[in-house]
Amino acid sequence: MLYDGVCGLCHRLLQFLLVHDRRAIFCFTTLQSATGKATVERWGGNPDDLTSFYVVADFRTPRARVLTKSHAALFVARELGWPWRALCAVRVLPTALRQYGYDVIARNRYRVFGVREHCMVPGADVRKRFID
């Protein structure tokens, strides 16, 4: 998962995942890191655009694919299992509506959740889940 390392909402999501991803399937890096920028470029995105988070599903396999915005959020919810998987019910909404909702949150996340001065430095207990 690639996330904005200074975004307060992204920081909270990261903390949530470190607790609730009991199978430890997600690895993390910031969009601002060299790996994050290279990954975004590899998949055709703008590495300076911090309005989305990215999930590279199956990133260690030839079947790797990138998911962004609401697609990435729903993938994360599904992989966490119950009760979070229930959030996938919003798939009944048209994709354009889900993406619009995501964009509204993304545009306002710094104002609502704040901006951190520095990216989180992971502790030794979770360091192996971070790339870079």
N, CA, C and O atoms as a GROMACS GRO file, in nm:
protein
  528
    1MET      N    1   0.084  -0.116   0.000
    1MET     CA    2   0.000   0.000   0.000
    1MET      C    3   0.089   0.123   0.000
    1MET      O    4   0.183   0.133   0.079
    2LEU      N    5   0.060   0.216  -0.088
    2LEU     CA    6   0.131   0.342  -0.095
    2LEU      C    7   0.039   0.451  -0.043
    2LEU      O    8  -0.076   0.462  -0.087
    3TYR      N    9   0.086   0.531   0.049
    3TYR     CA   10   0.002   0.631   0.114
    3TYR      C   11   0.079   0.762   0.127
    3TYR      O   12   0.202   0.763   0.122
    4ASP      N   13   0.006   0.871   0.145
    4ASP     CA   14   0.064   1.003   0.167
    4ASP      C   15   0.119   1.007   0.309
    4ASP      O   16   0.043   1.004   0.406
    5GLY      N   17   0.250   1.014   0.321
    5GLY     CA   18   0.315   1.005   0.451
    5GLY      C   19   0.292   1.121   0.546
    5GLY      O   20   0.321   1.109   0.665
    6VAL      N   21   0.241   1.234   0.497
    6VAL     CA   22   0.217   1.347   0.586
    6VAL      C   23   0.069   1.373   0.610
    6VAL      O   24   0.034   1.466   0.683
    7CYS      N   25  -0.017   1.294   0.550
    7CYS     CA   26  -0.162   1.311   0.564
    7CYS      C   27  -0.210   1.250   0.695
    7CYS      O   28  -0.180   1.134   0.725
    8GLY      N   29  -0.284   1.327   0.774
    8GLY     CA   30  -0.337   1.278   0.900
    8GLY      C   31  -0.433   1.162   0.882
    8GLY      O   32  -0.431   1.068   0.962
    9LEU      N   33  -0.517   1.166   0.779
    9LEU     CA   34  -0.610   1.056   0.753
    9LEU      C   35  -0.533   0.930   0.715
    9LEU      O   36  -0.565   0.821   0.763
   10CYS      N   37  -0.434   0.944   0.629
   10CYS     CA   38  -0.353   0.829   0.588
   10CYS      C   39  -0.280   0.769   0.708
   10CYS      O   40  -0.268   0.647   0.720
   11HIS      N   41  -0.231   0.855   0.796
   11HIS     CA   42  -0.162   0.808   0.917
   11HIS      C   43  -0.259   0.726   1.003
   11HIS      O   44  -0.222   0.620   1.054
   12ARG      N   45  -0.380   0.774   1.017
   12ARG     CA   46  -0.479   0.700   1.097
   12ARG      C   47  -0.514   0.567   1.030
   12ARG      O   48  -0.530   0.465   1.098
   13LEU      N   49  -0.526   0.568   0.897
   13LEU     CA   50  -0.553   0.444   0.826
   13LEU      C   51  -0.438   0.345   0.846
   13LEU      O   52  -0.461   0.227   0.869
   14LEU      N   53  -0.317   0.394   0.838
   14LEU     CA   54  -0.200   0.308   0.858
   14LEU      C   55  -0.202   0.247   0.998
   14LEU      O   56  -0.179   0.127   1.013
   15GLN      N   57  -0.228   0.327   1.099
   15GLN     CA   58  -0.235   0.276   1.236
   15GLN      C   59  -0.345   0.172   1.250
   15GLN      O   60  -0.328   0.070   1.316
   16PHE      N   61  -0.458   0.197   1.186
   16PHE     CA   62  -0.570   0.103   1.187
   16PHE      C   63  -0.528  -0.030   1.124
   16PHE      O   64  -0.555  -0.136   1.179
   17LEU      N   65  -0.462  -0.023   1.009
   17LEU     CA   66  -0.421  -0.145   0.940
   17LEU      C   67  -0.316  -0.223   1.018
   17LEU      O   68  -0.318  -0.346   1.018
   18LEU      N   69  -0.225  -0.154   1.083
   18LEU     CA   70  -0.124  -0.224   1.162
   18LEU      C   71  -0.187  -0.305   1.275
   18LEU      O   72  -0.132  -0.406   1.318
   19VAL      N   73  -0.302  -0.261   1.324
   19VAL     CA   74  -0.373  -0.334   1.429
   19VAL      C   75  -0.464  -0.442   1.370
   19VAL      O   76  -0.467  -0.555   1.420
   20HIS      N   77  -0.539  -0.409   1.265
   20HIS     CA   78  -0.645  -0.498   1.216
   20HIS      C   79  -0.604  -0.592   1.103
   20HIS      O   80  -0.679  -0.684   1.070
   21ASP      N   81  -0.490  -0.572   1.044
   21ASP     CA   82  -0.442  -0.663   0.940
   21ASP      C   83  -0.371  -0.779   1.009
   21ASP      O   84  -0.248  -0.788   1.010
   22ARG      N   85  -0.450  -0.867   1.067
   22ARG     CA   86  -0.395  -0.975   1.150
   22ARG      C   87  -0.312  -1.076   1.071
   22ARG      O   88  -0.226  -1.143   1.127
   23ARG      N   89  -0.340  -1.086   0.940
   23ARG     CA   90  -0.262  -1.178   0.856
   23ARG      C   91  -0.134  -1.112   0.803
   23ARG      O   92  -0.054  -1.176   0.736
   24ALA      N   93  -0.117  -0.983   0.833
   24ALA     CA   94   0.001  -0.906   0.790
   24ALA      C   95   0.022  -0.920   0.639
   24ALA      O   96   0.133  -0.946   0.593
   25ILE      N   97  -0.085  -0.902   0.563
   25ILE     CA   98  -0.073  -0.914   0.417
   25ILE      C   99  -0.030  -0.785   0.350
   25ILE      O  100   0.019  -0.786   0.238
   26PHE      N  101  -0.049  -0.672   0.420
   26PHE     CA  102  -0.014  -0.545   0.360
   26PHE      C  103   0.127  -0.502   0.400
   26PHE      O  104   0.168  -0.514   0.515
   27CYS      N  105   0.200  -0.453   0.301
   27CYS     CA  106   0.328  -0.385   0.322
   27CYS      C  107   0.305  -0.240   0.285
   27CYS      O  108   0.211  -0.208   0.211
   28PHE      N  109   0.388  -0.151   0.335
   28PHE     CA  110   0.361  -0.009   0.322
   28PHE      C  111   0.483   0.069   0.276
   28PHE      O  112   0.597   0.034   0.307
   29THR      N  113   0.457   0.175   0.201
   29THR     CA  114   0.558   0.275   0.170
   29THR      C  115   0.484   0.405   0.141
   29THR      O  116   0.368   0.404   0.102
   30THR      N  117   0.553   0.515   0.159
   30THR     CA  118   0.490   0.644   0.133
   30THR      C  119   0.499   0.679  -0.014
   30THR      O  120   0.588   0.633  -0.085
   31LEU      N  121   0.406   0.759  -0.058
   31LEU     CA  122   0.410   0.810  -0.196
   31LEU      C  123   0.532   0.899  -0.216
   31LEU      O  124   0.581   0.914  -0.328
   32GLN      N  125   0.582   0.958  -0.108
   32GLN     CA  126   0.696   1.049  -0.117
   32GLN      C  127   0.830   0.975  -0.127
   32GLN      O  128   0.931   1.036  -0.161
   33SER      N  129   0.832   0.846  -0.097
   33SER     CA  130   0.957   0.770  -0.099
   33SER      C  131   1.000   0.740  -0.243
   33SER      O  132   0.920   0.749  -0.336
   34ALA      N  133   1.126   0.704  -0.258
   34ALA     CA  134   1.177   0.667  -0.392
   34ALA      C  135   1.100   0.548  -0.448
   34ALA      O  136   1.065   0.546  -0.566
   35THR      N  137   1.074   0.449  -0.364
   35THR     CA  138   0.998   0.332  -0.408
   35THR      C  139   0.855   0.372  -0.444
   35THR      O  140   0.802   0.325  -0.545
   36GLY      N  141   0.794   0.456  -0.365
   36GLY     CA  142   0.658   0.502  -0.392
   36GLY      C  143   0.650   0.576  -0.524
   36GLY      O  144   0.562   0.548  -0.606
   37LYS      N  145   0.740   0.669  -0.545
   37LYS     CA  146   0.741   0.746  -0.671
   37LYS      C  147   0.764   0.655  -0.791
   37LYS      O  148   0.696   0.667  -0.893
   38ALA      N  149   0.859   0.564  -0.780
   38ALA     CA  150   0.888   0.473  -0.891
   38ALA      C  151   0.769   0.383  -0.921
   38ALA      O  152   0.740   0.354  -1.037
   39THR      N  153   0.701   0.338  -0.818
   39THR     CA  154   0.586   0.250  -0.837
   39THR      C  155   0.472   0.325  -0.906
   39THR      O  156   0.410   0.273  -0.998
   40VAL      N  157   0.445   0.446  -0.861
   40VAL     CA  158   0.339   0.526  -0.923
   40VAL      C  159   0.373   0.551  -1.071
   40VAL      O  160   0.286   0.538  -1.157
   41GLU      N  161   0.497   0.587  -1.099
   41GLU     CA  162   0.538   0.609  -1.238
   41GLU      C  163   0.524   0.481  -1.320
   41GLU      O  164   0.477   0.485  -1.434
   42ARG      N  165   0.564   0.370  -1.264
   42ARG     CA  166   0.556   0.241  -1.335
   42ARG      C  167   0.415   0.211  -1.380
   42ARG      O  168   0.394   0.154  -1.487
   43TRP      N  169   0.317   0.249  -1.299
   43TRP     CA  170   0.178   0.221  -1.331
   43TRP      C  171   0.110   0.338  -1.402
   43TRP      O  172  -0.012   0.341  -1.413
   44GLY      N  173   0.189   0.434  -1.450
   44GLY     CA  174   0.135   0.542  -1.532
   44GLY      C  175   0.078   0.660  -1.457
   44GLY      O  176   0.009   0.743  -1.516
   45GLY      N  177   0.104   0.670  -1.327
   45GLY     CA  178   0.053   0.781  -1.249
   45GLY      C  179   0.154   0.893  -1.236
   45GLY      O  180   0.270   0.879  -1.274
   46ASN      N  181   0.109   1.003  -1.182
   46ASN     CA  182   0.195   1.118  -1.156
   46ASN      C  183   0.245   1.109  -1.012
   46ASN      O  184   0.166   1.118  -0.918
   47PRO      N  185   0.377   1.090  -0.993
   47PRO     CA  186   0.428   1.074  -0.857
   47PRO      C  187   0.416   1.198  -0.768
   47PRO      O  188   0.433   1.189  -0.647
   48ASP      N  189   0.386   1.312  -0.828
   48ASP     CA  190   0.368   1.434  -0.750
   48ASP      C  191   0.223   1.456  -0.710
   48ASP      O  192   0.193   1.548  -0.633
   49ASP      N  193   0.132   1.373  -0.761
   49ASP     CA  194  -0.009   1.382  -0.729
   49ASP      C  195  -0.037   1.296  -0.606
   49ASP      O  196  -0.032   1.173  -0.614
   50LEU      N  197  -0.066   1.359  -0.496
   50LEU     CA  198  -0.086   1.288  -0.370
   50LEU      C  199  -0.234   1.276  -0.333
   50LEU      O  200  -0.268   1.272  -0.215
   51THR      N  201  -0.321   1.272  -0.434
   51THR     CA  202  -0.465   1.272  -0.405
   51THR      C  203  -0.524   1.132  -0.395
   51THR      O  204  -0.644   1.117  -0.376
   52SER      N  205  -0.443   1.030  -0.408
   52SER     CA  206  -0.495   0.894  -0.396
   52SER      C  207  -0.393   0.808  -0.322
   52SER      O  208  -0.274   0.839  -0.316
   53PHE      N  209  -0.443   0.701  -0.266
   53PHE     CA  210  -0.350   0.600  -0.219
   53PHE      C  211  -0.360   0.484  -0.316
   53PHE      O  212  -0.460   0.467  -0.385
   54TYR      N  213  -0.257   0.405  -0.321
   54TYR     CA  214  -0.247   0.297  -0.417
   54TYR      C  215  -0.229   0.165  -0.342
   54TYR      O  216  -0.162   0.158  -0.240
   55VAL      N  217  -0.290   0.063  -0.396
   55VAL     CA  218  -0.265  -0.073  -0.350
   55VAL      C  219  -0.218  -0.150  -0.471
   55VAL      O  220  -0.286  -0.154  -0.574
   56VAL      N  221  -0.102  -0.212  -0.459
   56VAL     CA  222  -0.053  -0.299  -0.565
   56VAL      C  223  -0.084  -0.441  -0.519
   56VAL      O  224  -0.014  -0.498  -0.435
   57ALA      N  225  -0.189  -0.496  -0.575
   57ALA     CA  226  -0.230  -0.631  -0.539
   57ALA      C  227  -0.138  -0.732  -0.605
   57ALA      O  228  -0.095  -0.714  -0.719
   58ASP      N  229  -0.107  -0.837  -0.532
   58ASP     CA  230  -0.018  -0.943  -0.583
   58ASP      C  231   0.116  -0.885  -0.628
   58ASP      O  232   0.170  -0.928  -0.731
   59PHE      N  233   0.170  -0.789  -0.553
   59PHE     CA  234   0.288  -0.717  -0.598
   59PHE      C  235   0.413  -0.802  -0.610
   59PHE      O  236   0.510  -0.761  -0.674
   60ARG      N  237   0.412  -0.917  -0.552
   60ARG     CA  238   0.530  -1.005  -0.562
   60ARG      C  239   0.513  -1.111  -0.670
   60ARG      O  240   0.591  -1.206  -0.676
   61THR      N  241   0.413  -1.096  -0.754
   61THR     CA  242   0.386  -1.195  -0.857
   61THR      C  243   0.377  -1.128  -0.994
   61THR      O  244   0.366  -1.006  -1.003
   62PRO      N  245   0.381  -1.207  -1.100
   62PRO     CA  246   0.364  -1.150  -1.235
   62PRO      C  247   0.222  -1.097  -1.259
   62PRO      O  248   0.198  -1.023  -1.355
   63ARG      N  249   0.128  -1.133  -1.171
   63ARG     CA  250  -0.011  -1.087  -1.185
   63ARG      C  251  -0.036  -0.954  -1.113
   63ARG      O  252  -0.151  -0.917  -1.092
   64ALA      N  253   0.068  -0.884  -1.076
   64ALA     CA  254   0.053  -0.758  -1.002
   64ALA      C  255  -0.037  -0.662  -1.079
   64ALA      O  256  -0.031  -0.651  -1.201
   65ARG      N  257  -0.121  -0.592  -1.003
   65ARG     CA  258  -0.210  -0.491  -1.060
   65ARG      C  259  -0.227  -0.379  -0.959
   65ARG      O  260  -0.219  -0.402  -0.839
   66VAL      N  261  -0.249  -0.260  -1.008
   66VAL     CA  262  -0.262  -0.146  -0.919
   66VAL      C  263  -0.409  -0.106  -0.906
   66VAL      O  264  -0.485  -0.110  -1.003
   67LEU      N  265  -0.446  -0.070  -0.785
   67LEU     CA  266  -0.580  -0.021  -0.754
   67LEU      C  267  -0.566   0.116  -0.690
   67LEU      O  268  -0.475   0.139  -0.611
   68THR      N  269  -0.657   0.206  -0.723
   68THR     CA  270  -0.653   0.340  -0.666
   68THR      C  271  -0.792   0.379  -0.616
   68THR      O  272  -0.892   0.314  -0.646
   69LYS      N  273  -0.794   0.486  -0.542
   69LYS     CA  274  -0.916   0.547  -0.493
   69LYS      C  275  -1.010   0.446  -0.427
   69LYS      O  276  -0.967   0.366  -0.344
   70SER      N  277  -1.139   0.449  -0.465
   70SER     CA  278  -1.236   0.362  -0.397
   70SER      C  279  -1.208   0.215  -0.424
   70SER      O  280  -1.239   0.130  -0.341
   71HIS      N  281  -1.151   0.184  -0.540
   71HIS     CA  282  -1.116   0.045  -0.570
   71HIS      C  283  -1.013  -0.007  -0.469
   71HIS      O  284  -1.023  -0.120  -0.421
   72ALA      N  285  -0.914   0.077  -0.437
   72ALA     CA  286  -0.812   0.038  -0.339
   72ALA      C  287  -0.873   0.025  -0.200
   72ALA      O  288  -0.843  -0.069  -0.127
   73ALA      N  289  -0.959   0.120  -0.163
   73ALA     CA  290  -1.021   0.117  -0.030
   73ALA      C  291  -1.106  -0.009  -0.013
   73ALA      O  292  -1.103  -0.072   0.093
   74LEU      N  293  -1.181  -0.045  -0.115
   74LEU     CA  294  -1.266  -0.164  -0.106
   74LEU      C  295  -1.182  -0.292  -0.104
   74LEU      O  296  -1.217  -0.389  -0.036
   75PHE      N  297  -1.072  -0.292  -0.176
   75PHE     CA  298  -0.981  -0.407  -0.172
   75PHE      C  299  -0.928  -0.427  -0.031
   75PHE      O  300  -0.925  -0.539   0.019
   76VAL      N  301  -0.887  -0.319   0.033
   76VAL     CA  302  -0.835  -0.326   0.170
   76VAL      C  303  -0.943  -0.380   0.263
   76VAL      O  304  -0.916  -0.469   0.344
   77ALA      N  305  -1.064  -0.326   0.252
   77ALA     CA  306  -1.173  -0.372   0.339
   77ALA      C  307  -1.200  -0.521   0.319
   77ALA      O  308  -1.220  -0.594   0.415
   78ARG      N  309  -1.201  -0.564   0.194
   78ARG     CA  310  -1.227  -0.706   0.166
   78ARG      C  311  -1.118  -0.795   0.226
   78ARG      O  312  -1.148  -0.900   0.283
   79GLU      N  313  -0.993  -0.753   0.213
   79GLU     CA  314  -0.882  -0.834   0.263
   79GLU      C  315  -0.875  -0.840   0.414
   79GLU      O  316  -0.820  -0.935   0.471
   80LEU      N  317  -0.930  -0.739   0.482
   80LEU     CA  318  -0.930  -0.739   0.628
   80LEU      C  319  -1.029  -0.841   0.685
   80LEU      O  320  -1.017  -0.881   0.801
   81GLY      N  321  -1.125  -0.882   0.605
   81GLY     CA  322  -1.225  -0.977   0.654
   81GLY      C  323  -1.335  -0.908   0.731
   81GLY      O  324  -1.348  -0.785   0.729
   82TRP      N  325  -1.416  -0.990   0.800
   82TRP     CA  326  -1.530  -0.936   0.873
   82TRP      C  327  -1.485  -0.866   0.999
   82TRP      O  328  -1.389  -0.911   1.062
   83PRO      N  329  -1.548  -0.759   1.040
   83PRO     CA  330  -1.667  -0.696   0.984
   83PRO      C  331  -1.637  -0.595   0.873
   83PRO      O  332  -1.729  -0.544   0.809
   84TRP      N  333  -1.511  -0.566   0.850
   84TRP     CA  334  -1.472  -0.462   0.753
   84TRP      C  335  -1.515  -0.497   0.612
   84TRP      O  336  -1.544  -0.408   0.532
   85ARG      N  337  -1.519  -0.625   0.581
   85ARG     CA  338  -1.559  -0.669   0.448
   85ARG      C  339  -1.701  -0.621   0.413
   85ARG      O  340  -1.734  -0.607   0.296
   86ALA      N  341  -1.783  -0.597   0.513
   86ALA     CA  342  -1.920  -0.549   0.490
   86ALA      C  343  -1.923  -0.415   0.417
   86ALA      O  344  -2.021  -0.382   0.350
   87LEU      N  345  -1.815  -0.338   0.428
   87LEU     CA  346  -1.808  -0.210   0.358
   87LEU      C  347  -1.813  -0.228   0.206
   87LEU      O  348  -1.845  -0.134   0.133
   88CYS      N  349  -1.782  -0.346   0.159
   88CYS     CA  350  -1.784  -0.374   0.016
   88CYS      C  351  -1.925  -0.366  -0.041
   88CYS      O  352  -1.942  -0.370  -0.163
   89ALA      N  353  -2.025  -0.356   0.043
   89ALA     CA  354  -2.163  -0.342  -0.004
   89ALA      C  355  -2.180  -0.215  -0.088
   89ALA      O  356  -2.272  -0.206  -0.169
   90VAL      N  357  -2.092  -0.117  -0.070
   90VAL     CA  358  -2.102   0.006  -0.150
   90VAL      C  359  -2.068  -0.018  -0.297
   90VAL      O  360  -2.081   0.073  -0.379
   91ARG      N  361  -2.024  -0.139  -0.330
   91ARG     CA  362  -1.999  -0.171  -0.471
   91ARG      C  363  -2.125  -0.164  -0.556
   91ARG      O  364  -2.118  -0.157  -0.678
   92VAL      N  365  -2.241  -0.168  -0.490
   92VAL     CA  366  -2.366  -0.156  -0.566
   92VAL      C  367  -2.382  -0.016  -0.624
   92VAL      O  368  -2.458   0.004  -0.720
   93LEU      N  369  -2.311   0.080  -0.568
   93LEU     CA  370  -2.315   0.217  -0.621
   93LEU      C  371  -2.236   0.223  -0.751
   93LEU      O  372  -2.139   0.149  -0.768
   94PRO      N  373  -2.275   0.310  -0.841
   94PRO     CA  374  -2.197   0.327  -0.964
   94PRO      C  375  -2.054   0.371  -0.931
   94PRO      O  376  -2.031   0.448  -0.838
   95THR      N  377  -1.959   0.321  -1.009
   95THR     CA  378  -1.818   0.354  -0.986
   95THR      C  379  -1.796   0.504  -0.983
   95THR      O  380  -1.721   0.553  -0.899
   96ALA      N  381  -1.860   0.577  -1.074
   96ALA     CA  382  -1.841   0.723  -1.079
   96ALA      C  383  -1.883   0.788  -0.948
   96ALA      O  384  -1.818   0.883  -0.903
   97LEU      N  385  -1.988   0.739  -0.886
   97LEU     CA  386  -2.033   0.795  -0.758
   97LEU      C  387  -1.936   0.761  -0.646
   97LEU      O  388  -1.906   0.847  -0.563
   98ARG      N  389  -1.886   0.638  -0.644
   98ARG     CA  390  -1.786   0.601  -0.542
   98ARG      C  391  -1.660   0.684  -0.558
   98ARG      O  392  -1.604   0.732  -0.459
   99GLN      N  393  -1.614   0.701  -0.682
   99GLN     CA  394  -1.492   0.779  -0.705
   99GLN      C  395  -1.514   0.925  -0.667
   99GLN      O  396  -1.423   0.988  -0.612
  100TYR      N  397  -1.631   0.980  -0.694
  100TYR     CA  398  -1.662   1.117  -0.656
  100TYR      C  399  -1.654   1.132  -0.504
  100TYR      O  400  -1.594   1.227  -0.454
  101GLY      N  401  -1.714   1.037  -0.433
  101GLY     CA  402  -1.707   1.041  -0.286
  101GLY      C  403  -1.563   1.035  -0.237
  101GLY      O  404  -1.526   1.107  -0.144
  102TYR      N  405  -1.483   0.950  -0.298
  102TYR     CA  406  -1.342   0.940  -0.261
  102TYR      C  407  -1.274   1.075  -0.285
  102TYR      O  408  -1.200   1.124  -0.200
  103ASP      N  409  -1.299   1.135  -0.402
  103ASP     CA  410  -1.235   1.263  -0.437
  103ASP      C  411  -1.273   1.375  -0.340
  103ASP      O  412  -1.189   1.460  -0.308
  104VAL      N  413  -1.396   1.376  -0.294
  104VAL     CA  414  -1.439   1.478  -0.196
  104VAL      C  415  -1.358   1.462  -0.068
  104VAL      O  416  -1.310   1.561  -0.012
  105ILE      N  417  -1.344   1.340  -0.021
  105ILE     CA  418  -1.263   1.315   0.100
  105ILE      C  419  -1.118   1.354   0.075
  105ILE      O  420  -1.056   1.419   0.160
  106ALA      N  421  -1.063   1.314  -0.040
  106ALA     CA  422  -0.922   1.343  -0.070
  106ALA      C  423  -0.895   1.493  -0.075
  106ALA      O  424  -0.791   1.538  -0.027
  107ARG      N  425  -0.988   1.570  -0.131
  107ARG     CA  426  -0.968   1.715  -0.141
  107ARG      C  427  -0.968   1.783  -0.004
  107ARG      O  428  -0.906   1.887   0.013
  108ASN      N  429  -1.037   1.725   0.091
  108ASN     CA  430  -1.055   1.790   0.221
  108ASN      C  431  -0.978   1.724   0.334
  108ASN      O  432  -0.990   1.767   0.449
  109ARG      N  433  -0.900   1.622   0.306
  109ARG     CA  434  -0.838   1.543   0.413
  109ARG      C  435  -0.735   1.622   0.493
  109ARG      O  436  -0.728   1.604   0.615
  110TYR      N  437  -0.657   1.709   0.431
  110TYR     CA  438  -0.559   1.787   0.508
  110TYR      C  439  -0.631   1.883   0.602
  110TYR      O  440  -0.590   1.900   0.717
  111ARG      N  441  -0.737   1.945   0.554
  111ARG     CA  442  -0.810   2.042   0.635
  111ARG      C  443  -0.880   1.972   0.752
  111ARG      O  444  -0.879   2.023   0.864
  112VAL      N  445  -0.938   1.858   0.728
  112VAL     CA  446  -1.015   1.788   0.831
  112VAL      C  447  -0.925   1.708   0.925
  112VAL      O  448  -0.944   1.710   1.046
  113PHE      N  449  -0.827   1.637   0.870
  113PHE     CA  450  -0.744   1.546   0.950
  113PHE      C  451  -0.605   1.598   0.980
  113PHE      O  452  -0.531   1.538   1.058
  114GLY      N  453  -0.568   1.709   0.918
  114GLY     CA  454  -0.439   1.770   0.945
  114GLY      C  455  -0.325   1.715   0.860
  114GLY      O  456  -0.340   1.618   0.786
  115VAL      N  457  -0.212   1.782   0.873
  115VAL     CA  458  -0.090   1.745   0.802
  115VAL      C  459   0.018   1.722   0.907
  115VAL      O  460   0.037   1.802   0.998
  116ARG      N  461   0.087   1.611   0.892
  116ARG     CA  462   0.196   1.579   0.984
  116ARG      C  463   0.325   1.639   0.929
  116ARG      O  464   0.343   1.649   0.808
  117GLU      N  465   0.413   1.678   1.016
  117GLU     CA  466   0.539   1.736   0.971
  117GLU      C  467   0.633   1.632   0.913
  117GLU      O  468   0.714   1.663   0.826
  118HIS      N  469   0.622   1.509   0.960
  118HIS     CA  470   0.712   1.402   0.916
  118HIS      C  471   0.633   1.275   0.893
  118HIS      O  472   0.526   1.253   0.951
  119CYS      N  473   0.687   1.192   0.807
  119CYS     CA  474   0.630   1.059   0.789
  119CYS      C  475   0.655   0.977   0.916
  119CYS      O  476   0.752   1.001   0.988
  120MET      N  477   0.568   0.882   0.941
  120MET     CA  478   0.582   0.795   1.059
  120MET      C  479   0.709   0.711   1.048
  120MET      O  480   0.741   0.658   0.942
  121VAL      N  481   0.780   0.701   1.158
  121VAL     CA  482   0.894   0.611   1.165
  121VAL      C  483   0.844   0.484   1.233
  121VAL      O  484   0.809   0.486   1.351
  122PRO      N  485   0.841   0.372   1.159
  122PRO     CA  486   0.785   0.250   1.217
  122PRO      C  487   0.872   0.194   1.328
  122PRO      O  488   0.995   0.201   1.324
  123GLY      N  489   0.806   0.138   1.427
  123GLY     CA  490   0.877   0.072   1.536
  123GLY      C  491   0.934  -0.060   1.491
  123GLY      O  492   0.898  -0.112   1.385
  124ALA      N  493   1.023  -0.115   1.571
  124ALA     CA  494   1.089  -0.242   1.538
  124ALA      C  495   0.989  -0.355   1.518
  124ALA      O  496   1.013  -0.445   1.437
  125ASP      N  497   0.878  -0.352   1.590
  125ASP     CA  498   0.778  -0.460   1.582
  125ASP      C  499   0.706  -0.467   1.448
  125ASP      O  500   0.654  -0.572   1.413
  126VAL      N  501   0.702  -0.357   1.372
  126VAL     CA  502   0.634  -0.356   1.243
  126VAL      C  503   0.726  -0.316   1.128
  126VAL      O  504   0.682  -0.308   1.013
  127ARG      N  505   0.851  -0.292   1.156
  127ARG     CA  506   0.944  -0.242   1.055
  127ARG      C  507   0.952  -0.332   0.931
  127ARG      O  508   0.967  -0.281   0.820
  128LYS      N  509   0.941  -0.462   0.947
  128LYS     CA  510   0.953  -0.553   0.833
  128LYS      C  511   0.838  -0.537   0.734
  128LYS      O  512   0.847  -0.586   0.621
  129ARG      N  513   0.731  -0.469   0.774
  129ARG     CA  514   0.616  -0.448   0.684
  129ARG      C  515   0.629  -0.322   0.601
  129ARG      O  516   0.542  -0.292   0.520
  130PHE      N  517   0.738  -0.247   0.622
  130PHE     CA  518   0.759  -0.123   0.548
  130PHE      C  519   0.868  -0.140   0.444
  130PHE      O  520   0.973  -0.199   0.470
  131ILE      N  521   0.841  -0.087   0.326
  131ILE     CA  522   0.936  -0.091   0.215
  131ILE      C  523   1.003   0.045   0.210
  131ILE      O  524   0.934   0.147   0.216
  132ASP      N  525   1.132   0.050   0.201
  132ASP     CA  526   1.216   0.172   0.198
  132ASP      C  527   1.279   0.193   0.330
  132ASP      O  528   1.353   0.290   0.348
   0.00000   0.00000   0.00000
